[in-house]
Amino acid sequence: MRDEVELCVHGNDGQPPLIYLPGLHGDWTLVGSFRIAVAERLRFVEVVYPRTTAWSLDDYAREIESALLARGIANGWLLGESFGSQIAWKMSERTALGEESAAPAESSRARPNFQTDGLILAGGFVRHPVNWAVRLAGRVSRAVPLSIVKSCCCIYARYAKFRHRRAPETGANISEFVTRRTVAADRDAIAHRYPLMAQNDLRPIARRTRLPVFYLAGLVDPLVPWPFVRLWLRRHCPGYRGGKTIWGADHNVLGTAPRPAAEQIVQWIDSVREEQAATASVIFGTATAKVSAPR
C-alpha cells in the first residue's frame, strides 16, 4: 500500500487556512481543544502523517503539498508543532523556489506549488539546540520493547487527565492517542522521524526566509529550549516577527493552553493580513494616480 497523507478540514473556504503539522506523534489526537478554539475564525486543516519509515523531509513536504492542492487548498499558514516545524521550513522553501522559478509571463497564473503565507512554530525549531539529545532519544525509541511503551502510555493516560484539565476536547482524545501509540508500525514511524530532525540542518532555509515567522512556546519546555531558538531567529531569520510564551503551558502548547494559543495565532494572522491589505491599497492607489495624472 502506498504511503499517503490524510487531511481533515474544518471550516469554510472564506476563512484563512491554517495547516497543522503535528509533532512526532503525527496526528490530531492532542489538538482537539485548539481546533474548537479557532473554529469560525480559521479554516483548520489537520494533517496526519503516514506510518512510513522511508520518507525524507522533502518527501513529507511534497506529499503534504500534493494532498492540500488535491483538496483545493492552494495557500495557507503553516502551524509547525515540534517535528512539524521541520516540514514547515521545507514547505516554505518550496514556495520560495516556485516564486523564483516562475517566468514573468506565468506570474499571474496559478502556480503548481502550494503557497505558504507564513509560519508559526509551536515548540518548534530550525536545528535542534541539543542535537545529541535528539539522536539519543531516537536510539532509545528504537530499543525500548513495545510492551514497555504500552506501560508508559497507560501511565501517561492517567497523567494526561490532569495535564489537559483545561482542554476537555483534547482530554477526551487521550484514549485514542494511547491506542495509536501502542501500534508497532506507529512506534517504528516515530523512531524514523528522530534521525530526520537530527540529520537535517534547515538554518540556510531560515536565513533566506522573508515570509512572516512567529514563535509560540510554553513556559516549561524540557524538550526544546525555546529561548535559544527565538534568539537565533531574531539574529538570523529576516522574516521573524516575534514570539509569545504562554505561562502554564509546556512543550505541547496547543494542547495545554489551547485558547490562549488560538487567540495569539489569530491575532498574528489578522495583523499580517491587515498589513498586506494596507500595502496593496497604497500600491493600487499609487498606480491609479499615475494612470489618471494629466500629461
Residue pairs with C-beta under 8 A, 6 or more apart in sequence:
3 50
3 51
3 52
3 54
3 55
3 63
4 50
4 63
4 67
5 47
5 48
5 49
5 50
5 63
5 64
5 66
5 67
6 47
6 48
6 50
6 67
7 45
7 46
7 47
7 48
7 67
7 68
7 71
8 28
8 45
8 46
8 48
9 43
9 44
9 45
9 46
9 71
9 73
10 35
10 39
10 43
10 44
10 45
10 46
11 39
11 40
11 42
11 43
11 44
12 43
13 43
13 72
15 40
15 41
15 42
15 43
16 42
16 43
16 76
16 77
16 117
16 269
16 273
17 42
17 43
17 45
17 73
17 75
17 76
17 77
18 38
18 42
18 43
18 44
18 45
18 76
18 77
18 79
18 265
18 269
19 45
19 47
19 64
19 68
19 73
19 76
19 77
19 78
19 79
20 28
20 31
20 44
20 45
20 46
20 47
20 79
20 81
20 84
21 47
21 64
21 78
21 79
21 80
21 81
21 84
21 85
21 87
21 88
22 28
22 30
22 31
22 46
22 47
22 48
22 49
22 81
22 83
22 84
23 30
23 81
23 82
23 83
23 84
23 123
23 252
24 82
24 83
24 190
24 193
24 194
25 177
25 180
25 181
25 190
26 48
26 49
26 51
26 186
26 189
26 190
26 193
27 46
27 48
27 49
27 180
28 35
28 46
28 48
28 173
29 170
29 173
29 174
29 176
29 177
29 180
30 170
30 173
30 177
30 252
30 254
30 255
31 46
31 81
31 170
31 254
31 255
31 258
32 167
32 169
32 170
32 172
32 173
33 164
33 166
33 167
33 168
33 169
33 170
33 255
33 258
33 259
34 167
34 170
34 254
34 255
34 258
34 261
34 262
35 44
35 46
35 169
36 169
36 258
37 258
37 259
37 261
37 262
37 263
38 44
38 262
38 265
38 266
41 262
41 266
42 265
42 266
42 269
43 73
43 76
45 68
45 73
45 76
47 64
47 67
47 84
49 60
49 189
50 189
51 183
51 185
51 186
51 188
51 189
52 189
52 192
53 188
53 189
53 191
53 192
54 192
55 63
55 192
56 196
57 86
57 87
57 90
57 196
57 200
58 90
60 87
60 90
61 87
61 90
61 91
61 93
61 94
62 94
64 87
64 91
65 91
65 94
65 113
65 114
68 74
68 76
68 114
69 112
69 114
73 114
74 110
74 114
74 115
75 114
75 115
75 116
75 117
76 114
76 116
76 117
77 116
77 117
77 118
77 119
77 120
77 269
78 88
78 91
78 92
78 116
78 118
78 119
78 120
79 88
79 120
79 122
79 254
79 265
80 86
80 87
80 88
80 89
80 119
80 120
80 121
80 122
80 124
81 122
81 123
81 124
81 252
81 254
82 122
82 123
82 124
82 125
82 223
82 224
82 251
83 193
83 196
83 197
84 124
85 119
85 121
85 122
85 123
85 124
85 125
85 126
86 124
86 125
86 196
86 197
86 200
86 202
88 116
88 119
88 121
88 124
89 119
89 126
89 202
89 205
89 206
89 209
90 202
90 205
91 114
91 116
92 116
92 119
92 205
92 209
92 211
93 205
94 113
94 114
94 116
95 113
95 114
95 115
95 116
95 211
96 208
96 209
96 211
97 113
98 111
98 112
98 113
98 115
99 111
102 111
116 211
117 211
117 212
117 272
118 211
118 212
118 213
118 214
118 239
118 268
118 269
118 272
119 209
119 211
119 212
119 213
119 214
119 239
120 213
120 214
120 215
120 216
120 265
120 268
121 213
121 214
121 215
121 216
121 229
122 216
122 217
122 253
122 254
122 261
123 216
123 217
123 218
123 221
123 223
123 224
123 226
123 251
123 252
123 253
124 215
124 224
124 229
125 224
125 229
126 202
126 203
126 205
126 206
126 229
126 232
126 233
126 237
127 200
127 201
127 202
127 203
128 134
128 197
128 198
128 224
129 224
129 225
129 228
129 229
130 225
131 198
134 194
134 197
134 198
135 194
135 195
135 198
137 194
138 191
138 194
138 195
138 198
141 187
141 190
141 191
141 194
142 191
146 182
146 184
146 187
149 181
149 182
149 187
150 182
153 178
153 181
153 182
154 178
156 178
157 174
157 175
157 177
157 178
160 171
160 174
160 177
161 171
161 174
163 250
163 255
163 256
164 170
164 171
164 174
164 255
164 256
165 171
166 256
166 257
166 258
166 259
167 255
167 256
167 258
170 255
170 258
180 186
181 187
181 190
203 232
203 236
206 213
206 233
206 236
206 237
207 236
207 237
207 238
208 238
209 237
209 238
209 239
210 238
210 239
211 239
212 239
212 241
212 268
212 272
213 233
213 237
213 239
213 240
213 241
214 240
214 241
214 242
214 243
214 244
214 265
214 268
215 226
215 229
215 230
215 233
215 240
215 242
215 243
215 244
216 243
216 244
216 246
216 253
216 254
216 261
216 264
216 265
217 224
217 226
217 230
217 243
217 244
217 245
217 246
217 249
217 253
218 245
218 246
218 248
218 249
218 250
218 251
218 252
218 253
218 256
218 257
219 245
219 246
219 247
219 248
219 249
219 250
220 249
220 250
221 250
221 251
221 253
222 250
222 251
223 251
224 251
226 243
226 245
230 243
233 240
233 243
234 240
241 268
241 272
244 264
246 253
246 257
246 260
246 261
246 264
248 256
248 257
249 256
249 257
249 260
249 261
250 256
253 261
254 261
